Amino acid sequence: MNKYFKITLCLALPLAFLLGCSKQSTSSAKSETTQVESTSQQTTENKSEVKTVSFVNETRTGFNSTLTYTVDGDKVLKQSGHNVYDPEALDTTAETLKAFVEKTYKGYEGLKGVTHSIEIKDGKVVQDAEVDFTVASLDELRKALPEEYSGIGNNVSFTASKKMLKDLGYTEKTN
């Protein structure tokens, strides 16, 4: 397999998962804050909505990726990834490619809040992964796959993840 593919494989999905890690932020009202400002802040916080946003990347030969985020404000609650690898376009066999992807993502096995599958369908390697950040431990993810999971804190920032995805060639999918 060529070097470009290996780099793409190692960066695409895992970077999308946690490059958006950020310190858990807490806000506290200062004693000078008026009751009106405090009420306004509480109203804004109560209006946060859970939404789903998808990104696609079809710019790389032999690799298509769709990442779907479930977010509440800037906090990522869940992320799903669906990647399809075309062994023929990558000048390899489906079995070799599947074994490579399995080895790369072996660290996901047994992690709480993570579901992951890799299979061959219609001659292509299909990888599906989902991380439920309301259940999964970022510390455990970092221990299992230290080269994949960076950042600090206990939350994944949607803003940072979105920027990173756009830099990697993903576009936001509109319904």
Backbone as a printed PyTorch tensor [residue, N CA C, xyz], in Angstrom:
tensor([[[  0.8450,  -1.1800,   0.0000],
         [  0.0000,   0.0000,   0.0000],
         [  0.8820,   1.2330,   0.0000]],

        [[  0.4120,   2.2390,  -0.6540],
         [  1.2750,   3.4050,  -0.7600],
         [  1.2760,   4.2240,   0.5250]],

        [[  2.2970,   5.0280,   0.6440],
         [  2.5140,   5.8250,   1.8510],
         [  1.3720,   6.8170,   2.0810]],

        [[  0.8760,   7.4190,   1.0030],
         [ -0.2110,   8.3950,   1.1240],
         [ -1.4390,   7.7570,   1.7590]],

        [[ -1.7740,   6.5490,   1.3300],
         [ -2.9370,   5.8790,   1.8790],
         [ -2.7720,   5.6100,   3.3680]],

        [[ -1.6030,   5.1290,   3.7580],
         [ -1.3670,   4.8370,   5.1650],
         [ -1.5220,   6.0900,   6.0130]],

        [[ -1.0060,   7.1880,   5.5370],
         [ -1.1270,   8.4460,   6.2760],
         [ -2.5890,   8.8530,   6.3730]],

        [[ -3.3070,   8.7490,   5.2700],
         [ -4.7280,   9.0980,   5.2650],
         [ -5.5020,   8.2150,   6.2330]],

        [[ -5.2450,   6.9280,   6.1650],
         [ -5.9430,   5.9860,   7.0330],
         [ -5.6830,   6.2910,   8.4960]],

        [[ -4.4530,   6.5670,   8.8240],
         [ -4.0930,   6.8010,  10.2160],
         [ -4.5770,   8.1460,  10.7310]],

        [[ -4.8790,   9.0750,   9.8450],
         [ -5.2810,  10.4100,  10.2850],
         [ -6.7720,  10.6660,  10.2190]],

        [[ -7.4390,  10.1550,   9.2280],
         [ -8.8130,  10.5600,   8.9590],
         [ -9.7800,  10.3420,  10.1100]],

        [[-10.0380,   9.1240,  10.4590],
         [-11.0430,   8.8470,  11.4830],
         [-10.5890,   9.1940,  12.8840]],

        [[ -9.4210,   8.7470,  13.3190],
         [ -9.0540,   9.0180,  14.7040],
         [ -8.8460,  10.4960,  15.0020]],

        [[ -8.2920,  11.2320,  14.0700],
         [ -8.1180,  12.6570,  14.3170],
         [ -9.4630,  13.3350,  14.4480]],

        [[-10.3850,  12.8850,  13.6510],
         [-11.7080,  13.4660,  13.7230],
         [-12.3680,  13.1990,  15.0580]],

        [[-12.0190,  12.0970,  15.6850],
         [-12.6100,  11.7860,  16.9800],
         [-12.1820,  12.7410,  18.0680]],

        [[-10.8980,  12.9730,  18.2200],
         [-10.4940,  13.6830,  19.4230],
         [ -9.5850,  14.8720,  19.2520]],

        [[ -9.2810,  15.2660,  18.0510],
         [ -8.4640,  16.4490,  17.9140],
         [ -9.2070,  17.6420,  18.5050]],

        [[-10.5030,  17.5130,  18.5860],
         [-11.3090,  18.5730,  19.1420],
         [-11.3860,  18.5520,  20.6630]],

        [[-10.5120,  17.8240,  21.3300],
         [-10.5280,  17.8080,  22.7900],
         [-10.2310,  19.1970,  23.3330]],

        [[-10.9060,  19.5430,  24.3670],
         [-10.6520,  20.8410,  24.9910],
         [-10.8140,  20.7010,  26.4810]],

        [[-10.2560,  21.6560,  27.1880],
         [-10.4380,  21.6470,  28.6340],
         [-11.9100,  21.8480,  28.9390]],

        [[-12.3770,  21.1560,  29.9370],
         [-13.7610,  21.3330,  30.3480],
         [-13.8680,  22.7200,  30.9450]],

        [[-14.7390,  23.5040,  30.3430],
         [-14.8420,  24.8690,  30.8170],
         [-15.9640,  24.9990,  31.8240]],

        [[-15.7190,  25.8310,  32.7940],
         [-16.7480,  26.1450,  33.7680],
         [-16.8740,  27.6510,  33.8170]],

        [[-18.0810,  28.0870,  33.9880],
         [-18.2760,  29.5310,  34.0840],
         [-18.9290,  29.8380,  35.4120]],

        [[-18.4440,  30.8750,  36.0200],
         [-19.0500,  31.3080,  37.2770],
         [-19.3170,  32.7980,  37.1800]],

        [[-20.4180,  33.1790,  37.7180],
         [-20.7840,  34.5860,  37.6770],
         [-19.9670,  35.3480,  38.7110]],

        [[-19.5030,  36.5250,  38.3210],
         [-18.7780,  37.3720,  39.2610],
         [-19.7850,  38.0510,  40.1710]],

        [[-19.3110,  38.4470,  41.3290],
         [-20.2250,  39.0560,  42.2920],
         [-20.8330,  40.3450,  41.7680]],

        [[-20.1450,  41.0050,  40.8160],
         [-20.6720,  42.2560,  40.2670],
         [-21.7680,  42.0270,  39.2380]],

        [[-21.9580,  40.7980,  38.7810],
         [-22.9280,  40.5270,  37.7400],
         [-24.3250,  40.7900,  38.2660]],

        [[-25.0670,  41.4800,  37.4830],
         [-26.4270,  41.8010,  37.9070],
         [-27.3340,  40.6010,  37.7080]],

        [[-28.4610,  40.6310,  38.3610],
         [-29.4150,  39.5440,  38.2560],
         [-29.8990,  39.4010,  36.8190]],

        [[-30.0360,  40.4910,  36.0880],
         [-30.4950,  40.4310,  34.7100],
         [-29.4920,  39.6690,  33.8540]],

        [[-28.1980,  39.9440,  34.0180],
         [-27.1750,  39.2500,  33.2410],
         [-27.1720,  37.7710,  33.5800]],

        [[-27.3190,  37.4520,  34.8550],
         [-27.3270,  36.0640,  35.2850],
         [-28.5190,  35.3240,  34.6920]],

        [[-29.6830,  35.9590,  34.6950],
         [-30.8790,  35.3530,  34.1320],
         [-30.7130,  35.1460,  32.6340]],

        [[-30.1160,  36.1150,  31.9540],
         [-29.8810,  36.0080,  30.5200],
         [-28.9490,  34.8400,  30.2140]],

        [[-27.8900,  34.6710,  31.0110],
         [-26.9380,  33.5870,  30.8130],
         [-27.6270,  32.2420,  31.0280]],

        [[-28.4590,  32.1450,  32.0740],
         [-29.1450,  30.8900,  32.3430],
         [-30.1050,  30.5560,  31.2060]],

        [[-30.7930,  31.5530,  30.6710],
         [-31.7140,  31.3330,  29.5640],
         [-30.9570,  30.8090,  28.3500]],

        [[-29.7990,  31.3830,  28.0420],
         [-28.9880,  30.9400,  26.9120],
         [-28.5330,  29.5070,  27.1160]],

        [[-28.0800,  29.1690,  28.3300],
         [-27.6200,  27.8160,  28.6050],
         [-28.7580,  26.8100,  28.4880]],

        [[-29.9560,  27.2010,  28.9210],
         [-31.1000,  26.3020,  28.8620],
         [-31.5680,  26.0710,  27.4280]],

        [[-31.2340,  26.9840,  26.4930],
         [-31.6720,  26.8710,  25.1190],
         [-30.7580,  25.9850,  24.2760]],

        [[-29.6970,  25.4600,  24.8590],
         [-28.8060,  24.6320,  24.0560],
         [-29.5960,  23.4500,  23.5060]],

        [[-29.3550,  23.1780,  22.2360],
         [-30.0930,  22.1230,  21.5640],
         [-29.1520,  21.0360,  21.0960]],

        [[-29.6070,  19.8240,  21.1800],
         [-28.8500,  18.7080,  20.6430],
         [-29.1490,  18.6620,  19.1470]],

        [[-28.0840,  18.6340,  18.3480],
         [-28.2650,  18.5710,  16.9020],
         [-27.2630,  17.5810,  16.3160]],

        [[-27.5350,  17.1640,  15.0940],
         [-26.6780,  16.2320,  14.3840],
         [-26.1300,  16.9190,  13.1410]],

        [[-24.8180,  16.7990,  12.9460],
         [-24.1520,  17.4160,  11.8100],
         [-23.2630,  16.3650,  11.1510]],

        [[-23.3250,  16.2840,   9.8140],
         [-22.5150,  15.3050,   9.0800],
         [-21.5120,  15.9900,   8.1680]],

        [[-20.3900,  15.3210,   7.9800],
         [-19.3230,  15.7960,   7.1010],
         [-18.9300,  14.6480,   6.1900]],

        [[-18.6180,  14.9570,   4.9270],
         [-18.1960,  13.9350,   3.9820],
         [-16.8670,  14.3200,   3.3530]],

        [[-16.1110,  13.2930,   2.9890],
         [-14.8580,  13.5050,   2.2770],
         [-14.7850,  12.4420,   1.1890]],

        [[-14.8770,  12.9060,  -0.0420],
         [-14.7780,  12.0150,  -1.1980],
         [-13.6540,  12.4730,  -2.1120]],

        [[-12.6810,  13.1840,  -1.5600],
         [-11.6180,  13.7800,  -2.3690],
         [-10.4130,  12.8730,  -2.5380]],

        [[-10.3070,  11.8210,  -1.7580],
         [ -9.1340,  10.9500,  -1.8260],
         [ -9.4550,   9.6960,  -2.6380]],

        [[ -8.5820,   9.3490,  -3.5210],
         [ -8.7560,   8.1620,  -4.3400],
         [ -8.8130,   6.9180,  -3.4590]],

        [[ -9.8780,   6.1400,  -3.6400],
         [-10.0070,   4.8830,  -2.9170],
         [-10.5080,   4.9970,  -1.4940]],

        [[-10.9350,   6.1870,  -1.0820],
         [-11.3590,   6.3780,   0.3080],
         [-12.5070,   7.3830,   0.3620]],

        [[-13.6410,   6.9440,   0.8970],
         [-14.7830,   7.8260,   1.1390],
         [-15.1130,   7.7610,   2.6180]],

        [[-15.3890,   8.9150,   3.2030],
         [-15.6330,   8.9710,   4.6310],
         [-16.8110,   9.8790,   4.9350]],

        [[-17.6480,   9.4210,   5.8590],
         [-18.7420,  10.2350,   6.3820],
         [-18.6390,  10.2160,   7.8980]],

        [[-18.5690,  11.3840,   8.4940],
         [-18.5070,  11.5180,   9.9440],
         [-19.7390,  12.2720,  10.4050]],

        [[-20.3990,  11.7410,  11.4120],
         [-21.6190,  12.3570,  11.9290],
         [-21.4310,  12.6560,  13.4100]],

        [[-21.6820,  13.8950,  13.7700],
         [-21.5360,  14.3530,  15.1480],
         [-22.9070,  14.6440,  15.7400]],

        [[-23.1070,  14.2270,  16.9720],
         [-24.2550,  14.6450,  17.7630],
         [-23.6880,  15.5890,  18.8080]],

        [[-24.1720,  16.8360,  18.7900],
         [-23.5800,  17.8720,  19.6350],
         [-24.6380,  18.6060,  20.4400]],

        [[-24.1910,  19.1210,  21.5590],
         [-25.0030,  20.0010,  22.3930],
         [-24.1610,  21.2450,  22.6110]],

        [[-24.4990,  22.3080,  21.8980],
         [-23.6460,  23.4920,  21.9350],
         [-22.3210,  23.1520,  21.2800]],

        [[-21.2060,  23.3470,  22.0040],
         [-19.8870,  23.0250,  21.4680],
         [-19.4110,  21.6440,  21.9200]],

        [[-20.1790,  20.9740,  22.7210],
         [-19.7660,  19.6830,  23.2770],
         [-20.2370,  18.5380,  22.3780]],

        [[-19.2920,  17.7130,  21.9350],
         [-19.6310,  16.5320,  21.1400],
         [-20.0920,  15.4270,  22.0880]],

        [[-21.3030,  14.9450,  21.8570],
         [-21.8610,  13.8710,  22.6660],
         [-21.5580,  12.5040,  22.0580]],

        [[-21.5890,  12.4520,  20.7270],
         [-21.3750,  11.1900,  20.0310],
         [-20.8060,  11.4950,  18.6510]],

        [[-19.9440,  10.5950,  18.1850],
         [-19.4580,  10.7050,  16.8180],
         [-19.4770,   9.3400,  16.1630]],

        [[-19.9830,   9.3070,  14.9470],
         [-20.0230,   8.0800,  14.1610],
         [-19.2060,   8.2910,  12.9020]],

        [[-18.4880,   7.2590,  12.5220],
         [-17.7090,   7.3170,  11.2930],
         [-18.0400,   6.1370,  10.4140]],

        [[-18.1820,   6.4030,   9.1280],
         [-18.4280,   5.3530,   8.1300],
         [-17.4170,   5.5720,   7.0100]],

        [[-16.4520,   4.6560,   6.8970],
         [-15.4070,   4.7680,   5.8860],
         [-15.4960,   3.5960,   4.9280]],

        [[-15.3110,   3.8900,   3.6570],
         [-15.2910,   2.8500,   2.6340],
         [-13.9700,   2.9750,   1.8860]],

        [[-13.2250,   1.8620,   1.8780],
         [-11.9250,   1.8050,   1.2150],
         [-12.0530,   0.9220,  -0.0180]],

        [[-11.5530,   1.3830,  -1.1350],
         [-11.5790,   0.6230,  -2.3740],
         [-10.2020,   0.0070,  -2.5980]],

        [[-10.0460,  -1.2960,  -2.3240],
         [ -8.7330,  -1.9350,  -2.4440],
         [ -8.1290,  -1.8310,  -3.8460]],

        [[ -8.9800,  -1.9390,  -4.8720],
         [ -8.4750,  -1.8670,  -6.2440],
         [ -7.8470,  -0.5020,  -6.5220]],

        [[ -8.5180,   0.5670,  -6.1020],
         [ -7.9890,   1.9160,  -6.3140],
         [ -6.7270,   2.1600,  -5.4970]],

        [[ -6.5720,   1.4050,  -4.4060],
         [ -5.4050,   1.5590,  -3.5410],
         [ -4.3270,   0.5210,  -3.8500]],

        [[ -4.5420,  -0.2400,  -4.9140],
         [ -3.5700,  -1.2110,  -5.3990],
         [ -3.2000,  -2.2580,  -4.3490]],

        [[ -4.2410,  -2.8440,  -3.7660],
         [ -4.0530,  -3.9120,  -2.7820],
         [ -5.2610,  -4.8360,  -2.8360]],

        [[ -5.2820,  -5.8420,  -1.9810],
         [ -6.4300,  -6.7380,  -1.9130],
         [ -7.3230,  -6.3370,  -0.7430]],

        [[ -8.5630,  -6.7430,  -0.8120],
         [ -9.5070,  -6.4320,   0.2640],
         [ -9.0520,  -7.0550,   1.5800]],

        [[ -8.5400,  -8.2740,   1.5210],
         [ -8.1040,  -8.9670,   2.7330],
         [ -6.9070,  -8.2620,   3.3810]],

        [[ -5.9490,  -7.8410,   2.5510],
         [ -4.7660,  -7.1330,   3.0670],
         [ -5.1790,  -5.8000,   3.6820]],

        [[ -6.0550,  -5.0970,   2.9930],
         [ -6.5110,  -3.7980,   3.4840],
         [ -7.3030,  -3.9610,   4.7850]],

        [[ -8.1700,  -4.9600,   4.8400],
         [ -8.9600,  -5.2090,   6.0490],
         [ -8.0410,  -5.5180,   7.2300]],

        [[ -7.0410,  -6.3430,   7.0050],
         [ -6.0970,  -6.6900,   8.0780],
         [ -5.3470,  -5.4520,   8.5590]],

        [[ -4.9750,  -4.5770,   7.6380],
         [ -4.2750,  -3.3500,   8.0100],
         [ -5.1660,  -2.4340,   8.8560]],

        [[ -6.4180,  -2.2700,   8.4400],
         [ -7.3550,  -1.4160,   9.1860],
         [ -7.6290,  -2.0200,  10.5630]],

        [[ -7.8030,  -3.3390,  10.6250],
         [ -8.0370,  -4.0040,  11.9160],
         [ -6.8520,  -3.7930,  12.8620]],

        [[ -5.6650,  -3.9350,  12.3570],
         [ -4.4700,  -3.7460,  13.1850],
         [ -4.3740,  -2.2960,  13.6760]],

        [[ -4.6670,  -1.3600,  12.7840],
         [ -4.5940,   0.0610,  13.1300],
         [ -5.5600,   0.4240,  14.2450]],

        [[ -6.7450,  -0.1610,  14.2330],
         [ -7.7930,   0.2120,  15.1950],
         [ -8.0500,  -0.8580,  16.2500]],

        [[ -7.1010,  -1.7460,  16.4730],
         [ -7.2580,  -2.8120,  17.4610],
         [ -7.5180,  -2.2610,  18.8740]],

        [[ -7.0030,  -1.0840,  19.1630],
         [ -7.1700,  -0.4700,  20.4790],
         [ -8.6170,  -0.1970,  20.8730]],

        [[ -9.5290,  -0.1630,  19.9060],
         [-10.9370,   0.0770,  20.2180],
         [-11.6000,  -1.1090,  20.8940]],

        [[-11.0160,  -2.3010,  20.7560],
         [-11.6330,  -3.5060,  21.2870],
         [-11.8310,  -3.4150,  22.8000]],

        [[-13.0510,  -3.6480,  23.2290],
         [-13.3630,  -3.7040,  24.6460],
         [-13.5230,  -2.3660,  25.3520]],

        [[-13.4220,  -1.2590,  24.6290],
         [-13.5770,   0.0320,  25.2860],
         [-15.0550,   0.3630,  25.4860]],

        [[-15.3700,   0.7880,  26.6660],
         [-16.7320,   1.1760,  27.0230],
         [-17.1400,   2.4060,  26.2050]],

        [[-18.3350,   2.3480,  25.6130],
         [-18.8530,   3.4710,  24.8360],
         [-18.3990,   3.4910,  23.3860]],

        [[-17.6520,   2.4570,  22.9580],
         [-17.1390,   2.4110,  21.5880],
         [-17.6590,   1.1580,  20.8910]],

        [[-18.2250,   1.3440,  19.7050],
         [-18.5650,   0.2140,  18.8500],
         [-17.7790,   0.3840,  17.5610]],

        [[-17.2720,  -0.7210,  17.0440],
         [-16.3870,  -0.6480,  15.8990],
         [-16.4930,  -1.9350,  15.1010]],

        [[-16.6020,  -1.8210,  13.7810],
         [-16.6280,  -3.0070,  12.9380],
         [-15.8980,  -2.7310,  11.6260]],

        [[-15.2940,  -3.7860,  11.1050],
         [-14.5970,  -3.7160,   9.8120],
         [-14.9710,  -4.9840,   9.0700]],

        [[-15.4890,  -4.8200,   7.8570],
         [-15.8710,  -5.9820,   7.0770],
         [-15.7050,  -5.7010,   5.5890]],

        [[-15.7040,  -6.7700,   4.8310],
         [-15.6120,  -6.6490,   3.3820],
         [-17.0200,  -6.7920,   2.8190]],

        [[-17.4520,  -5.7780,   2.0570],
         [-18.7750,  -5.7830,   1.4210],
         [-18.5920,  -5.3940,  -0.0410]],

        [[-19.0780,  -6.2250,  -0.9220],
         [-19.0100,  -5.9520,  -2.3590],
         [-17.5960,  -5.5980,  -2.8110]],

        [[-16.6000,  -6.2860,  -2.2520],
         [-15.2170,  -6.0790,  -2.6500],
         [-14.5400,  -4.8710,  -2.0440]],

        [[-15.2460,  -4.1370,  -1.2060],
         [-14.6830,  -2.9600,  -0.5520],
         [-14.5950,  -3.2100,   0.9610]],

        [[-13.6840,  -2.5120,   1.6220],
         [-13.5560,  -2.6300,   3.0690],
         [-14.3840,  -1.5110,   3.6880]],

        [[-15.3040,  -1.8970,   4.5560],
         [-16.2040,  -0.9310,   5.1900],
         [-15.9110,  -0.9070,   6.6910]],

        [[-15.6530,   0.2800,   7.1760],
         [-15.3380,   0.4770,   8.5980],
         [-16.4090,   1.3820,   9.1980]],

        [[-17.0100,   0.9200,  10.2670],
         [-17.9800,   1.7280,  11.0130],
         [-17.5030,   1.8260,  12.4460]],

        [[-17.5420,   3.0270,  12.9800],
         [-17.1440,   3.2420,  14.3700],
         [-18.0590,   4.2890,  14.9800]],

        [[-18.3120,   4.1030,  16.2630],
         [-19.1000,   5.0900,  16.9920],
         [-18.5220,   5.2220,  18.3930]],

        [[-18.3330,   6.4630,  18.8000],
         [-17.8770,   6.7340,  20.1610],
         [-18.9420,   7.5780,  20.8370]],

        [[-19.4930,   7.0520,  21.9120],
         [-20.4720,   7.7790,  22.7190],
         [-19.6980,   8.4330,  23.8550]],

        [[-19.4530,   9.7310,  23.7240],
         [-18.6390,  10.4410,  24.6980],
         [-19.3510,  10.6580,  26.0280]],

        [[-20.6440,  10.3290,  26.1000],
         [-21.3360,  10.3970,  27.3870],
         [-21.0350,   9.1540,  28.2090]],

        [[-20.4860,   8.1170,  27.5600],
         [-20.1630,   6.8540,  28.2140],
         [-18.6550,   6.5940,  28.1990]],

        [[-18.0310,   6.8170,  27.0630],
         [-16.6050,   6.5110,  26.8920],
         [-15.7360,   7.4380,  27.7380]],

        [[-14.6300,   6.9090,  28.1810],
         [-13.6510,   7.6850,  28.9440],
         [-12.5460,   8.1590,  28.0060]],

        [[-12.3710,   9.4690,  27.9170],
         [-11.2940,   9.9930,  27.0830],
         [ -9.9360,   9.5140,  27.5740]],

        [[ -9.7810,   9.3740,  28.8690],
         [ -8.5150,   8.8600,  29.3990],
         [ -8.2540,   7.4380,  28.9060]],

        [[ -9.2910,   6.5990,  28.8820],
         [ -9.1320,   5.2300,  28.3970],
         [ -8.8420,   5.2080,  26.8980]],

        [[ -9.4990,   6.0810,  26.1470],
         [ -9.2270,   6.1780,  24.7170],
         [ -7.7790,   6.5940,  24.4750]],

        [[ -7.3050,   7.5380,  25.2580],
         [ -5.9140,   7.9940,  25.1200],
         [ -4.9230,   6.8880,  25.4810]],

        [[ -5.2430,   6.0800,  26.4880],
         [ -4.3680,   4.9670,  26.8630],
         [ -4.3500,   3.8930,  25.7790]],

        [[ -5.5210,   3.5870,  25.2270],
         [ -5.6330,   2.5190,  24.2330],
         [ -5.0030,   2.9050,  22.9040]],

        [[ -5.1510,   4.1550,  22.5080],
         [ -4.6330,   4.6240,  21.2240],
         [ -3.9460,   5.9760,  21.4070]],

        [[ -2.7990,   6.0080,  22.0840],
         [ -2.1470,   7.2820,  22.3970],
         [ -1.7530,   8.0990,  21.1780]],

        [[ -1.4240,   7.4330,  20.0830],
         [ -1.0450,   8.1680,  18.8800],
         [ -2.2510,   8.7560,  18.1610]],

        [[ -3.4350,   8.2990,  18.5020],
         [ -4.6550,   8.7440,  17.8470],
         [ -5.3950,   9.8370,  18.6270]],

        [[ -5.3020,   9.7890,  19.9390],
         [ -6.0950,  10.6700,  20.7770],
         [ -5.1950,  11.6540,  21.5040]],

        [[ -5.3700,  12.9060,  21.1710],
         [ -4.5770,  13.9420,  21.8080],
         [ -5.5100,  14.9040,  22.5250]],

        [[ -4.9550,  15.9560,  23.0220],
         [ -5.7630,  16.9630,  23.6950],
         [ -5.7980,  16.7310,  25.1850]],

        [[ -6.4320,  17.6580,  25.8400],
         [ -6.5780,  17.5810,  27.2850],
         [ -8.0280,  17.8250,  27.6380]],

        [[ -8.3940,  17.4640,  28.8120],
         [ -9.7430,  17.7240,  29.2820],
         [-10.6630,  16.5320,  29.1020]],

        [[-11.9360,  16.7800,  29.3860],
         [-12.9260,  15.7170,  29.3880],
         [-13.9960,  15.8650,  28.3200]],

        [[-13.8630,  16.8670,  27.4600],
         [-14.8540,  17.1030,  26.4240],
         [-14.1920,  17.2020,  25.0660]],

        [[-14.9770,  16.9210,  24.0290],
         [-14.5340,  17.1150,  22.6640],
         [-15.2520,  18.3490,  22.1410]],

        [[-14.4960,  19.3070,  21.6460],
         [-15.0470,  20.5580,  21.1280],
         [-15.5070,  20.3700,  19.6850]],

        [[-16.7700,  20.6990,  19.4220],
         [-17.2860,  20.6040,  18.0630],
         [-16.6470,  21.6600,  17.1740]],

        [[-16.4370,  22.8540,  17.6950],
         [-15.8280,  23.9270,  16.9130],
         [-14.4410,  23.5160,  16.4320]],

        [[-13.6250,  22.9780,  17.3300],
         [-12.2790,  22.5450,  16.9580],
         [-12.3350,  21.3620,  15.9930]],

        [[-13.2580,  20.4360,  16.2150],
         [-13.3960,  19.2790,  15.3290],
         [-13.8100,  19.7150,  13.9300]],

        [[-14.7510,  20.6420,  13.8460],
         [-15.2350,  21.1290,  12.5560],
         [-14.1080,  21.8040,  11.7700]],

        [[-13.3100,  22.6070,  12.4440],
         [-12.1840,  23.2770,  11.7820],
         [-11.1880,  22.2520,  11.2600]],

        [[-10.8630,  21.2680,  12.0800],
         [ -9.9170,  20.2460,  11.6880],
         [-10.4430,  19.4450,  10.4900]],

        [[-11.7260,  19.1320,  10.4810],
         [-12.3060,  18.3830,   9.3730],
         [-12.2410,  19.1760,   8.0780]],

        [[-12.5570,  20.4450,   8.1440],
         [-12.4850,  21.2950,   6.9440],
         [-11.0540,  21.3620,   6.4250]],

        [[-10.0810,  21.4210,   7.3470],
         [ -8.6680,  21.4200,   6.9470],
         [ -8.2720,  20.1080,   6.2730]],

        [[ -8.9420,  19.0030,   6.6220],
         [ -8.6490,  17.6970,   6.0330],
         [ -9.4350,  17.4400,   4.7340]],

        [[-10.2210,  18.4110,   4.3120],
         [-10.9520,  18.2610,   3.0560],
         [-12.4010,  17.8060,   3.1880]],

        [[-12.9110,  17.7310,   4.4070],
         [-14.3120,  17.3700,   4.6160],
         [-15.1960,  18.5740,   4.3410]],

        [[-16.3990,  18.3070,   3.8590],
         [-17.3820,  19.3670,   3.6710],
         [-18.6250,  19.0060,   4.4800]],

        [[-19.2810,  20.0290,   4.9780],
         [-20.4890,  19.8070,   5.7690],
         [-21.6040,  19.3770,   4.8300]],

        [[-22.2780,  18.3380,   5.2090],
         [-23.3670,  17.7780,   4.4060],
         [-24.6670,  18.4620,   4.8000]],

        [[-25.3690,  18.9800,   3.8270],
         [-26.6420,  19.6110,   4.1130],
         [-27.7580,  18.7090,   3.6200]],

        [[-28.8510,  18.7030,   4.3510],
         [-29.9820,  17.8340,   3.9980],
         [-30.7970,  18.4180,   2.9030]]])
